[in-house]
């Protein structure tokens, strides 16, 4: 058995993991490109090879909305899910809020809740959107509350109920 070390050939990678010298690598890559047929897909792949390195392919705004949805799922008791969907739609449709709260889903939700709870009219508008969405989701007539009338007994989204849920959620987010 021969115990002599074999010398690496010129341009071959060495056993310590280091590659060939840069000029040799460039020459090899040129030779490969020269022999390869050109196609648009290959050119696009080579041009964008490092564009997503270390980054998420999900846009930042969409990522924030998804993270806010996870927070709502964990902290907002909403068996029907309609209030959660309306809040997330409101967040997704507000580019200024998304930009201001980039990377902070709890902050974005807190700002959205502050806006909804700011005035009785803004809360009533939110509950109206929730009731309309609930009606569409369940193929039923929405149960809108009107002034001077009590809410229907089977209405899952009353003004008082939604206000209470949002205030509890707002306090929970402030403590987080």
N, CA and C atoms as a LAMMPS dump frame, in Angstrom:
ITEM: TIMESTEP
0
ITEM: NUMBER OF ATOMS
528
ITEM: BOX BOUNDS ff ff ff
-5.0000000000000000e+02 5.0000000000000000e+02
-5.0000000000000000e+02 5.0000000000000000e+02
-5.0000000000000000e+02 5.0000000000000000e+02
ITEM: ATOMS id mol type element x y z
1 1 1 N 0.845 -1.172 0
2 1 2 C 0 0 0
3 1 3 C 0.893 1.238 0
4 2 1 N 0.524 2.215 -0.834
5 2 2 C 1.328 3.418 -1
6 2 3 C 0.805 4.503 -0.058
7 3 1 N 1.635 4.988 0.903
8 3 2 C 1.235 5.996 1.863
9 3 3 C 1.606 7.401 1.421
10 4 1 N 2.077 7.565 0.212
11 4 2 C 2.45 8.897 -0.254
12 4 3 C 1.199 9.723 -0.534
13 5 1 N 1.297 11.038 -0.202
14 5 2 C 0.201 11.953 -0.503
15 5 3 C 0.246 12.323 -1.969
16 6 1 N -0.921 12.326 -2.559
17 6 2 C -0.99 12.697 -3.97
18 6 3 C -1.138 14.207 -4.051
19 7 1 N -0.383 14.842 -4.909
20 7 2 C -0.451 16.284 -5.112
21 7 3 C -1.717 16.618 -5.889
22 8 1 N -2.463 17.663 -5.442
23 8 2 C -3.66 18.034 -6.19
24 8 3 C -3.28 18.582 -7.552
25 9 1 N -4.163 18.354 -8.493
26 9 2 C -3.921 18.873 -9.831
27 9 3 C -4.241 20.353 -9.851
28 10 1 N -3.694 21.066 -10.779
29 10 2 C -3.882 22.506 -10.88
30 10 3 C -5.359 22.82 -11.09
31 11 1 N -5.886 23.746 -10.292
32 11 2 C -7.27 24.172 -10.433
33 11 3 C -8.256 23.293 -9.699
34 12 1 N -7.839 22.148 -9.16
35 12 2 C -8.752 21.266 -8.434
36 12 3 C -8.882 21.761 -7.002
37 13 1 N -10.036 21.569 -6.414
38 13 2 C -10.186 22.006 -5.03
39 13 3 C -9.259 21.216 -4.125
40 14 1 N -8.714 21.897 -3.141
41 14 2 C -7.822 21.209 -2.212
42 14 3 C -8.642 20.481 -1.16
43 15 1 N -7.994 19.565 -0.437
44 15 2 C -8.702 18.742 0.532
45 15 3 C -9.146 19.541 1.754
46 16 1 N -8.592 20.734 1.961
47 16 2 C -8.977 21.52 3.128
48 16 3 C -10.239 22.341 2.884
49 17 1 N -10.918 22.169 1.758
50 17 2 C -12.182 22.84 1.468
51 17 3 C -12.027 24.133 0.706
52 18 1 N -10.824 24.645 0.594
53 18 2 C -10.634 25.882 -0.153
54 18 3 C -10.742 25.577 -1.637
55 19 1 N -11.361 26.45 -2.375
56 19 2 C -11.548 26.222 -3.802
57 19 3 C -10.333 26.651 -4.597
58 20 1 N -10.422 26.54 -5.903
59 20 2 C -9.321 26.96 -6.755
60 20 3 C -9.131 28.467 -6.686
61 21 1 N -8.013 28.953 -7.136
62 21 2 C -7.782 30.398 -7.127
63 21 3 C -8.86 31.114 -7.935
64 22 1 N -9.081 32.393 -7.606
65 22 2 C -10.144 33.165 -8.237
66 22 3 C -10.015 33.252 -9.749
67 23 1 N -8.806 33.445 -10.271
68 23 2 C -8.651 33.548 -11.724
69 23 3 C -9.004 32.222 -12.397
70 24 1 N -8.692 31.131 -11.734
71 24 2 C -9.016 29.815 -12.274
72 24 3 C -10.525 29.587 -12.234
73 25 1 N -11.166 30.012 -11.154
74 25 2 C -12.622 29.877 -11.029
75 25 3 C -13.31 30.677 -12.136
76 26 1 N -12.873 31.882 -12.336
77 26 2 C -13.456 32.721 -13.391
78 26 3 C -13.303 32.094 -14.761
79 27 1 N -12.134 31.5 -15.019
80 27 2 C -11.912 30.86 -16.316
81 27 3 C -12.85 29.667 -16.499
82 28 1 N -13.044 28.894 -15.438
83 28 2 C -13.926 27.721 -15.504
84 28 3 C -15.379 28.16 -15.733
85 29 1 N -15.807 29.196 -15.002
86 29 2 C -17.183 29.682 -15.176
87 29 3 C -17.408 30.193 -16.593
88 30 1 N -16.429 30.899 -17.152
89 30 2 C -16.554 31.382 -18.53
90 30 3 C -16.675 30.224 -19.506
91 31 1 N -15.885 29.188 -19.295
92 31 2 C -15.938 28.014 -20.17
93 31 3 C -17.308 27.341 -20.099
94 32 1 N -17.838 27.232 -18.899
95 32 2 C -19.167 26.619 -18.727
96 32 3 C -20.226 27.455 -19.426
97 33 1 N -20.201 28.781 -19.229
98 33 2 C -21.178 29.66 -19.87
99 33 3 C -21.072 29.625 -21.387
100 34 1 N -19.847 29.516 -21.895
101 34 2 C -19.635 29.494 -23.338
102 34 3 C -20.282 28.255 -23.958
103 35 1 N -20.216 27.137 -23.272
104 35 2 C -20.765 25.889 -23.796
105 35 3 C -22.265 25.728 -23.565
106 36 1 N -22.822 26.481 -22.645
107 36 2 C -24.235 26.356 -22.289
108 36 3 C -25.101 27.151 -23.27
109 37 1 N -26.252 26.584 -23.639
110 37 2 C -27.211 27.311 -24.473
111 37 3 C -27.846 28.41 -23.632
112 38 1 N -28.043 29.567 -24.25
113 38 2 C -28.648 30.688 -23.531
114 38 3 C -30.151 30.529 -23.533
115 39 1 N -30.783 30.772 -22.369
116 39 2 C -32.237 30.838 -22.303
117 39 3 C -32.622 31.894 -21.266
118 40 1 N -33.819 32.432 -21.422
119 40 2 C -34.275 33.526 -20.57
120 40 3 C -34.386 33.091 -19.104
121 41 1 N -34.909 31.902 -18.862
122 41 2 C -35.069 31.434 -17.479
123 41 3 C -33.724 31.347 -16.766
124 42 1 N -32.728 30.859 -17.441
125 42 2 C -31.397 30.771 -16.84
126 42 3 C -30.816 32.141 -16.554
127 43 1 N -31.028 33.085 -17.475
128 43 2 C -30.515 34.441 -17.274
129 43 3 C -31.193 35.111 -16.082
130 44 1 N -32.498 34.927 -15.96
131 44 2 C -33.226 35.505 -14.829
132 44 3 C -32.756 34.862 -13.526
133 45 1 N -32.568 33.56 -13.533
134 45 2 C -32.105 32.859 -12.331
135 45 3 C -30.726 33.347 -11.9
136 46 1 N -29.825 33.544 -12.864
137 46 2 C -28.481 34.03 -12.513
138 46 3 C -28.526 35.467 -12.019
139 47 1 N -29.378 36.287 -12.624
140 47 2 C -29.447 37.697 -12.239
141 47 3 C -30.039 37.871 -10.846
142 48 1 N -30.994 37.037 -10.48
143 48 2 C -31.65 37.21 -9.196
144 48 3 C -31.243 36.202 -8.153
145 49 1 N -30.135 35.544 -8.345
146 49 2 C -29.739 34.455 -7.453
147 49 3 C -29.618 34.882 -5.997
148 50 1 N -29.16 36.073 -5.706
149 50 2 C -28.959 36.478 -4.317
150 50 3 C -29.975 37.47 -3.8
151 51 1 N -31.021 37.75 -4.569
152 51 2 C -31.963 38.792 -4.166
153 51 3 C -32.7 38.497 -2.872
154 52 1 N -33.048 37.251 -2.606
155 52 2 C -33.79 36.919 -1.398
156 52 3 C -32.913 36.316 -0.317
157 53 1 N -31.638 36.338 -0.499
158 53 2 C -30.755 35.734 0.487
159 53 3 C -30.941 36.429 1.833
160 54 1 N -31.397 35.662 2.828
161 54 2 C -31.577 36.193 4.164
162 54 3 C -32.87 36.953 4.376
163 55 1 N -33.725 37.049 3.377
164 55 2 C -34.965 37.798 3.505
165 55 3 C -36.158 36.866 3.323
166 56 1 N -37.282 37.303 3.814
167 56 2 C -38.509 36.524 3.666
168 56 3 C -39.131 36.824 2.305
169 57 1 N -39.657 35.795 1.635
170 57 2 C -40.341 36.044 0.366
171 57 3 C -41.72 36.659 0.576
172 58 1 N -42.203 36.705 1.826
173 58 2 C -43.491 37.311 2.133
174 58 3 C -43.277 38.81 2.315
175 59 1 N -44.062 39.655 1.61
176 59 2 C -43.9 41.104 1.783
177 59 3 C -44.105 41.507 3.245
178 60 1 N -43.41 42.541 3.657
179 60 2 C -43.423 42.966 5.063
180 60 3 C -44.829 43.324 5.542
181 61 1 N -45.627 43.994 4.704
182 61 2 C -46.981 44.363 5.104
183 61 3 C -47.829 43.116 5.346
184 62 1 N -47.732 42.152 4.446
185 62 2 C -48.502 40.906 4.586
186 62 3 C -48.028 40.131 5.821
187 63 1 N -46.736 40.144 6.056
188 63 2 C -46.184 39.462 7.223
189 63 3 C -46.719 40.079 8.514
190 64 1 N -46.813 41.413 8.562
191 64 2 C -47.334 42.086 9.741
192 64 3 C -48.793 41.709 9.975
193 65 1 N -49.589 41.651 8.915
194 65 2 C -50.998 41.281 9.038
195 65 3 C -51.13 39.835 9.522
196 66 1 N -50.285 38.946 9.006
197 66 2 C -50.323 37.551 9.448
198 66 3 C -49.953 37.418 10.928
199 67 1 N -48.951 38.163 11.354
200 67 2 C -48.549 38.134 12.765
201 67 3 C -49.639 38.725 13.653
202 68 1 N -50.302 39.78 13.172
203 68 2 C -51.421 40.365 13.925
204 68 3 C -52.563 39.354 14.015
205 69 1 N -52.792 38.595 12.962
206 69 2 C -53.811 37.551 12.993
207 69 3 C -53.506 36.489 14.028
208 70 1 N -52.245 36.132 14.159
209 70 2 C -51.85 35.156 15.179
210 70 3 C -52.087 35.719 16.579
211 71 1 N -51.79 37.007 16.771
212 71 2 C -52.058 37.641 18.066
213 71 3 C -53.547 37.634 18.374
214 72 1 N -54.363 37.984 17.383
215 72 2 C -55.812 38.001 17.599
216 72 3 C -56.339 36.597 17.896
217 73 1 N -55.831 35.613 17.192
218 73 2 C -56.281 34.237 17.421
219 73 3 C -55.968 33.797 18.848
220 74 1 N -54.856 34.265 19.389
221 74 2 C -54.453 33.867 20.734
222 74 3 C -55.134 34.69 21.824
223 75 1 N -55.528 35.931 21.517
224 75 2 C -55.966 36.834 22.585
225 75 3 C -57.392 37.341 22.477
226 76 1 N -58.059 37.128 21.352
227 76 2 C -59.419 37.655 21.185
228 76 3 C -60.407 36.498 21.117
229 77 1 N -61.265 36.373 22.125
230 77 2 C -62.275 35.315 22.057
231 77 3 C -63.333 35.688 21.025
232 78 1 N -63.299 35.061 19.893
233 78 2 C -64.199 35.376 18.786
234 78 3 C -64.563 34.069 18.068
235 79 1 N -65.493 33.294 18.656
236 79 2 C -65.805 31.979 18.082
237 79 3 C -66.261 32.026 16.625
238 80 1 N -66.978 33.066 16.253
239 80 2 C -67.463 33.175 14.874
240 80 3 C -66.341 33.632 13.93
241 81 1 N -65.365 34.38 14.461
242 81 2 C -64.222 34.823 13.671
243 81 3 C -64.453 36.069 12.842
244 82 1 N -65.657 36.589 12.861
245 82 2 C -65.974 37.739 12.012
246 82 3 C -65.283 39.008 12.493
247 83 1 N -65.27 39.25 13.783
248 83 2 C -64.602 40.438 14.317
249 83 3 C -63.117 40.402 13.975
250 84 1 N -62.513 39.248 14.106
251 84 2 C -61.09 39.094 13.771
252 84 3 C -60.849 39.422 12.304
253 85 1 N -61.676 38.883 11.413
254 85 2 C -61.496 39.136 9.97
255 85 3 C -61.664 40.605 9.63
256 86 1 N -62.643 41.273 10.256
257 86 2 C -62.862 42.697 9.975
258 86 3 C -61.684 43.53 10.486
259 87 1 N -61.175 43.204 11.667
260 87 2 C -60.009 43.93 12.186
261 87 3 C -58.793 43.738 11.283
262 88 1 N -58.572 42.506 10.83
263 88 2 C -57.423 42.255 9.949
264 88 3 C -57.597 42.93 8.594
265 89 1 N -58.819 42.963 8.074
266 89 2 C -59.072 43.68 6.822
267 89 3 C -58.787 45.17 6.993
268 90 1 N -59.207 45.724 8.135
269 90 2 C -58.945 47.139 8.403
270 90 3 C -57.456 47.431 8.494
271 91 1 N -56.723 46.511 9.092
272 91 2 C -55.273 46.673 9.187
273 91 3 C -54.625 46.572 7.811
274 92 1 N -55.027 45.587 7.038
275 92 2 C -54.439 45.378 5.707
276 92 3 C -54.748 46.535 4.762
277 93 1 N -55.874 47.21 4.979
278 93 2 C -56.283 48.31 4.097
279 93 3 C -55.752 49.668 4.546
280 94 1 N -54.84 49.692 5.494
281 94 2 C -54.297 50.954 6
282 94 3 C -52.778 50.985 5.834
283 95 1 N -52.296 51.366 4.635
284 95 2 C -50.853 51.353 4.385
285 95 3 C -50.058 52.271 5.311
286 96 1 N -50.65 53.381 5.72
287 96 2 C -49.932 54.297 6.617
288 96 3 C -49.686 53.643 7.977
289 97 1 N -50.689 52.949 8.486
290 97 2 C -50.538 52.259 9.763
291 97 3 C -49.54 51.113 9.653
292 98 1 N -49.595 50.376 8.552
293 98 2 C -48.646 49.281 8.344
294 98 3 C -47.211 49.804 8.292
295 99 1 N -47.02 50.916 7.613
296 99 2 C -45.676 51.492 7.496
297 99 3 C -45.184 52.018 8.849
298 100 1 N -46.087 52.624 9.614
299 100 2 C -45.696 53.191 10.905
300 100 3 C -45.376 52.111 11.933
301 101 1 N -45.977 50.94 11.776
302 101 2 C -45.815 49.874 12.777
303 101 3 C -45.073 48.669 12.223
304 102 1 N -44.231 48.87 11.235
305 102 2 C -43.485 47.77 10.614
306 102 3 C -42.748 46.947 11.661
307 103 1 N -43.011 45.65 11.663
308 103 2 C -42.339 44.751 12.593
309 103 3 C -42.936 44.746 13.989
310 104 1 N -44.017 45.486 14.2
311 104 2 C -44.646 45.552 15.527
312 104 3 C -46.145 45.267 15.395
313 105 1 N -46.534 44.003 15.261
314 105 2 C -47.955 43.695 15.08
315 105 3 C -48.813 44.111 16.272
316 106 1 N -48.287 43.99 17.49
317 106 2 C -49.057 44.408 18.67
318 106 3 C -49.295 45.918 18.635
319 107 1 N -48.301 46.677 18.209
320 107 2 C -48.455 48.126 18.098
321 107 3 C -49.464 48.514 17.035
322 108 1 N -49.464 47.794 15.923
323 108 2 C -50.431 48.069 14.855
324 108 3 C -51.847 47.777 15.328
325 109 1 N -52.03 46.657 16.022
326 109 2 C -53.36 46.327 16.544
327 109 3 C -53.798 47.345 17.593
328 110 1 N -52.887 47.738 18.454
329 110 2 C -53.219 48.724 19.487
330 110 3 C -53.675 50.033 18.859
331 111 1 N -52.989 50.486 17.82
332 111 2 C -53.381 51.722 17.145
333 111 3 C -54.75 51.571 16.476
334 112 1 N -54.993 50.416 15.874
335 112 2 C -56.278 50.158 15.239
336 112 3 C -57.395 50.14 16.284
337 113 1 N -57.16 49.523 17.428
338 113 2 C -58.157 49.476 18.501
339 113 3 C -58.39 50.862 19.099
340 114 1 N -57.323 51.641 19.26
341 114 2 C -57.474 53.003 19.776
342 114 3 C -58.377 53.821 18.871
343 115 1 N -58.2 53.655 17.567
344 115 2 C -59.036 54.368 16.599
345 115 3 C -60.496 53.932 16.713
346 116 1 N -60.713 52.63 16.838
347 116 2 C -62.085 52.103 16.901
348 116 3 C -62.78 52.521 18.193
349 117 1 N -62.032 52.586 19.29
350 117 2 C -62.618 52.926 20.585
351 117 3 C -62.627 54.429 20.862
352 118 1 N -62.094 55.23 19.965
353 118 2 C -61.945 56.666 20.199
354 118 3 C -63.279 57.376 20.358
355 119 1 N -64.247 57.053 19.538
356 119 2 C -65.554 57.717 19.594
357 119 3 C -66.664 56.672 19.458
358 120 1 N -67.837 56.988 19.972
359 120 2 C -68.962 56.06 19.796
360 120 3 C -69.286 55.829 18.317
361 121 1 N -69.093 56.85 17.494
362 121 2 C -69.389 56.703 16.061
363 121 3 C -68.414 55.74 15.383
364 122 1 N -67.131 55.817 15.754
365 122 2 C -66.164 54.901 15.135
366 122 3 C -66.399 53.462 15.582
367 123 1 N -66.782 53.266 16.834
368 123 2 C -67.109 51.927 17.309
369 123 3 C -68.368 51.407 16.614
370 124 1 N -69.369 52.265 16.485
371 124 2 C -70.611 51.862 15.81
372 124 3 C -70.339 51.476 14.356
373 125 1 N -69.448 52.204 13.7
374 125 2 C -69.108 51.878 12.307
375 125 3 C -68.397 50.527 12.227
376 126 1 N -67.505 50.251 13.161
377 126 2 C -66.827 48.959 13.189
378 126 3 C -67.837 47.831 13.406
379 127 1 N -68.756 48.004 14.371
380 127 2 C -69.757 46.974 14.647
381 127 3 C -70.668 46.798 13.439
382 128 1 N -70.967 47.858 12.748
383 128 2 C -71.799 47.764 11.538
384 128 3 C -71.081 46.942 10.459
385 129 1 N -69.776 47.178 10.289
386 129 2 C -69.005 46.378 9.314
387 129 3 C -68.933 44.915 9.732
388 130 1 N -68.783 44.676 11.036
389 130 2 C -68.749 43.298 11.543
390 130 3 C -70.093 42.615 11.304
391 131 1 N -71.198 43.317 11.606
392 131 2 C -72.526 42.741 11.383
393 131 3 C -72.764 42.436 9.907
394 132 1 N -72.346 43.346 9.034
395 132 2 C -72.517 43.126 7.587
396 132 3 C -71.7 41.92 7.134
397 133 1 N -70.475 41.817 7.606
398 133 2 C -69.629 40.677 7.24
399 133 3 C -70.201 39.382 7.793
400 134 1 N -70.715 39.425 9.019
401 134 2 C -71.324 38.241 9.623
402 134 3 C -72.51 37.775 8.769
403 135 1 N -73.33 38.721 8.313
404 135 2 C -74.466 38.375 7.463
405 135 3 C -74.022 37.726 6.155
406 136 1 N -72.971 38.275 5.53
407 136 2 C -72.45 37.684 4.279
408 136 3 C -71.876 36.297 4.531
409 137 1 N -71.114 36.147 5.613
410 137 2 C -70.485 34.86 5.918
411 137 3 C -71.514 33.767 6.2
412 138 1 N -72.622 34.136 6.847
413 138 2 C -73.623 33.155 7.268
414 138 3 C -74.858 33.129 6.372
415 139 1 N -74.817 33.898 5.313
416 139 2 C -75.934 34.005 4.375
417 139 3 C -77.235 34.256 5.147
418 140 1 N -77.164 35.241 6.016
419 140 2 C -78.313 35.67 6.814
420 140 3 C -78.402 37.178 6.765
421 141 1 N -79.534 37.658 7.184
422 141 2 C -79.715 39.099 7.268
423 141 3 C -78.901 39.619 8.458
424 142 1 N -78.098 40.673 8.256
425 142 2 C -77.295 41.2 9.374
426 142 3 C -78.196 41.721 10.494
427 143 1 N -77.693 41.672 11.696
428 143 2 C -78.44 42.141 12.864
429 143 3 C -77.877 43.493 13.299
430 144 1 N -78.211 44.541 12.54
431 144 2 C -77.733 45.881 12.863
432 144 3 C -78.476 46.408 14.086
433 145 1 N -77.732 47.034 14.987
434 145 2 C -78.359 47.684 16.137
435 145 3 C -78.821 49.063 15.712
436 146 1 N -79.959 49.468 16.211
437 146 2 C -80.459 50.812 15.933
438 146 3 C -80.664 51.533 17.263
439 147 1 N -80.606 52.849 17.219
440 147 2 C -80.77 53.648 18.435
441 147 3 C -82.165 53.429 19.024
442 148 1 N -82.197 53.276 20.323
443 148 2 C -83.469 53.15 21.015
444 148 3 C -84.035 51.741 21.045
445 149 1 N -83.411 50.82 20.375
446 149 2 C -83.892 49.433 20.385
447 149 3 C -82.828 48.544 21.014
448 150 1 N -83.274 47.553 21.708
449 150 2 C -82.319 46.625 22.301
450 150 3 C -81.81 45.671 21.227
451 151 1 N -80.621 45.176 21.44
452 151 2 C -80.011 44.244 20.479
453 151 3 C -80.75 42.914 20.522
454 152 1 N -80.758 42.225 19.41
455 152 2 C -81.375 40.895 19.341
456 152 3 C -80.641 39.955 20.296
457 153 1 N -81.366 39.062 20.88
458 153 2 C -80.786 38.151 21.876
459 153 3 C -79.719 37.242 21.266
460 154 1 N -79.867 36.921 19.987
461 154 2 C -78.901 36.009 19.355
462 154 3 C -77.854 36.747 18.515
463 155 1 N -77.743 38.072 18.728
464 155 2 C -76.754 38.869 18
465 155 3 C -75.379 38.648 18.626
466 156 1 N -74.427 38.033 17.877
467 156 2 C -73.105 37.773 18.46
468 156 3 C -72.227 39.019 18.557
469 157 1 N -72.605 40.094 17.865
470 157 2 C -71.761 41.295 17.836
471 157 3 C -72.584 42.539 18.155
472 158 1 N -72.797 42.78 19.44
473 158 2 C -73.49 43.983 19.879
474 158 3 C -72.473 45.071 20.156
475 159 1 N -72.935 46.309 20.218
476 159 2 C -72.03 47.421 20.534
477 159 3 C -71.343 47.193 21.882
478 160 1 N -72.124 46.85 22.884
479 160 2 C -71.555 46.662 24.227
480 160 3 C -70.59 45.475 24.253
481 161 1 N -70.946 44.393 23.591
482 161 2 C -70.091 43.206 23.585
483 161 3 C -68.776 43.44 22.867
484 162 1 N -68.856 44.097 21.706
485 162 2 C -67.634 44.375 20.941
486 162 3 C -66.761 45.375 21.692
487 163 1 N -67.383 46.399 22.295
488 163 2 C -66.6 47.372 23.068
489 163 3 C -65.848 46.659 24.189
490 164 1 N -66.535 45.785 24.905
491 164 2 C -65.908 45.06 26.016
492 164 3 C -64.749 44.19 25.502
493 165 1 N -64.958 43.463 24.422
494 165 2 C -63.888 42.611 23.871
495 165 3 C -62.684 43.446 23.445
496 166 1 N -62.934 44.571 22.777
497 166 2 C -61.83 45.407 22.288
498 166 3 C -61.081 46.078 23.429
499 167 1 N -61.805 46.501 24.474
500 167 2 C -61.13 47.118 25.617
501 167 3 C -60.245 46.103 26.345
502 168 1 N -60.731 44.889 26.501
503 168 2 C -59.925 43.843 27.147
504 168 3 C -58.701 43.527 26.299
505 169 1 N -58.902 43.417 24.991
506 169 2 C -57.78 43.147 24.09
507 169 3 C -56.775 44.291 24.128
508 170 1 N -57.255 45.526 24.171
509 170 2 C -56.354 46.693 24.21
510 170 3 C -55.504 46.676 25.475
511 171 1 N -56.11 46.34 26.602
512 171 2 C -55.349 46.253 27.86
513 171 3 C -54.341 45.113 27.803
514 172 1 N -54.748 44.012 27.191
515 172 2 C -53.848 42.853 27.048
516 172 3 C -52.637 43.215 26.183
517 173 1 N -52.876 43.955 25.109
518 173 2 C -51.779 44.356 24.228
519 173 3 C -50.864 45.381 24.913
520 174 1 N -51.421 46.225 25.757
521 174 2 C -50.609 47.217 26.48
522 174 3 C -49.677 46.525 27.466
523 175 1 N -50.125 45.407 28.036
524 175 2 C -49.309 44.669 28.988
525 175 3 C -48.278 43.788 28.355
526 176 1 N -48.413 43.569 27.048
527 176 2 C -47.47 42.656 26.346
528 176 3 C -46.18 43.318 25.988
